[in-house]
């Protein structure tokens, strides 16, 4: 049976698609609340990541200096450096590092050809790396031993909390440790 032509067809009412302004604002409020709760945890995670990267870079440079001393049969030095050509003489390792072969035994770089590696600003500006007082460099002998007393380089946050330490003993072996409980960084 067909419909008579004078009856209008039924129109289907379409349901609206999308969000209302109230739904959108409620969703944004929940998202902002979650972001505010997660931000401190993410900042701490990022700080730990930067500390771990600095720790690995420092150990890599220590191993590189030790390897240079052994393979070239001459002492090698790792020291903090502002310009990549001179040791700074300070115990602040945040500024940059210089690894060079110490052919003359004076703990100073005389020939730029002796540079093994030079990194300026190897760490983030949010970290401080400081060594034991009186130890502004480490010198490896041709047999791989380091001279002097043990060297400890502390990796600290800007607010003074210790995040990690890299320790080099007289045998030239480097190891790292992280404090189990929060403690202040000492210079």
C-alpha positions in Angstrom: 0.0 0.0 0.0 1.5 3.3 -1.0 1.1 6.6 0.8 -1.0 9.2 -0.6 0.9 12.2 -1.9 -0.8 14.7 0.4 0.8 13.2 3.6 4.1 14.7 4.5 7.0 12.4 5.1 8.2 12.0 8.6 11.3 14.1 9.3 13.9 12.5 11.6 15.2 14.8 14.1 19.0 14.6 14.2 20.7 14.4 17.6 23.3 17.2 18.1 26.9 16.1 17.9 29.7 17.7 20.0 30.0 19.1 23.5 28.1 21.9 25.2 30.1 24.7 26.7 29.4 23.4 30.2 30.7 19.9 29.3 33.8 21.4 27.7 34.5 23.6 30.8 34.0 20.7 33.1 36.4 18.6 31.1 39.0 21.3 31.1 38.7 21.8 34.8 39.3 18.1 35.4 42.3 18.2 33.1 43.7 21.2 34.8 43.3 19.6 38.2 45.1 16.4 37.0 47.9 18.5 35.5 48.4 20.4 38.8 48.6 17.2 40.7 51.1 15.6 38.3 53.4 18.6 37.9 55.5 18.2 41.1 56.0 14.5 40.4 57.1 15.3 36.9 59.5 18.0 38.0 61.1 15.5 40.5 61.3 12.9 37.8 62.9 15.3 35.4 65.5 16.4 38.1 66.4 12.7 38.8 66.8 12.1 35.1 69.1 15.1 34.7 71.2 13.9 37.7 71.4 10.4 36.2 72.6 11.9 32.9 75.2 14.0 34.6 76.4 11.0 36.7 76.8 8.9 33.5 78.6 11.7 31.6 81.0 12.2 34.5 81.8 8.5 34.8 82.2 8.3 31.0 84.8 11.2 31.2 86.6 9.6 34.1 86.9 6.3 32.1 88.0 8.2 29.1 90.8 10.0 31.1 91.9 6.7 32.6 91.9 5.0 29.2 93.9 7.8 27.7 96.6 7.5 30.4 96.9 3.8 29.9 96.9 3.7 26.1 99.3 6.7 25.7 101.5 5.7 28.7 101.4 9.3 30.0 99.5 10.8 32.8 96.0 12.1 31.9 94.0 14.8 33.7 90.2 15.4 34.0 89.4 18.9 35.4 86.6 21.5 35.4 87.1 24.0 32.6 85.3 27.2 31.6 86.7 27.4 28.0 87.7 23.8 27.1 91.4 24.7 27.0 92.4 25.5 30.6 91.6 23.9 34.0 89.6 26.4 36.1 91.2 25.4 39.4 87.8 25.4 41.1 85.9 22.6 42.6 82.7 23.5 40.6 82.3 20.8 37.9 79.0 22.2 36.5 80.8 24.6 34.1 82.5 22.1 31.8 85.2 19.4 31.7 88.5 19.0 30.0 90.4 15.7 29.5 93.9 15.9 28.3 97.2 14.0 28.3 99.7 15.6 30.7 102.9 15.0 28.8 104.9 17.4 30.9 103.6 16.4 34.3 102.5 19.9 35.3 98.7 19.3 35.3 98.3 22.1 32.7 97.6 21.8 29.0 100.5 23.1 26.9 99.6 21.7 23.5 96.0 21.7 22.2 96.8 18.4 20.4 96.9 16.7 23.8 93.2 17.4 24.4 91.3 14.1 24.5 87.8 15.6 25.1 86.4 19.0 26.0 82.8 19.6 27.0 81.5 23.0 28.0 78.3 23.1 30.0 77.9 19.3 30.0 75.0 19.4 32.5 71.8 21.2 32.9 71.8 24.6 34.6 69.4 23.1 37.2 72.2 21.0 38.8 75.4 21.8 40.6 78.4 19.5 40.6 81.0 20.1 43.3 84.1 18.1 44.2 85.9 17.5 47.5 87.5 20.6 48.8 91.1 20.9 47.5 90.5 18.4 44.7 89.9 20.5 41.5 91.1 17.8 39.1 91.9 14.1 38.9 95.1 12.8 37.4 95.5 9.2 36.2 98.9 7.6 36.0 100.0 5.4 33.0 99.1 2.3 35.1 95.5 3.6 35.6 95.8 4.6 39.2 94.7 8.0 40.3 97.0 10.1 42.4 96.2 11.8 45.7 93.3 11.1 47.9 89.9 9.8 46.9 87.8 12.3 44.9 84.1 12.7 45.5 82.0 14.8 43.1 78.5 15.5 44.5 75.6 16.1 42.1 73.2 18.6 43.8 70.0 20.2 43.0 69.8 24.0 43.0 68.0 23.9 46.4 71.0 22.1 47.9 69.7 18.5 48.0 72.2 15.8 47.2 71.0 13.7 44.2 74.0 11.5 43.6 77.8 11.2 44.1 80.6 9.9 41.9 83.6 8.6 43.9 87.0 7.8 42.5 89.4 5.7 44.7 93.2 5.7 44.5 93.1 2.6 42.2 91.3 4.8 39.7 88.0 3.0 39.9 84.9 5.2 39.7 81.6 4.3 41.3 78.4 6.2 42.0 75.9 6.2 44.8 72.6 7.9 45.5 71.5 8.8 49.0 68.7 6.6 50.4 67.3 9.4 52.5 67.4 13.1 51.4 70.4 15.0 52.7 72.1 18.3 52.2 74.9 18.7 49.7 78.2 19.7 51.2 81.1 21.3 49.4 
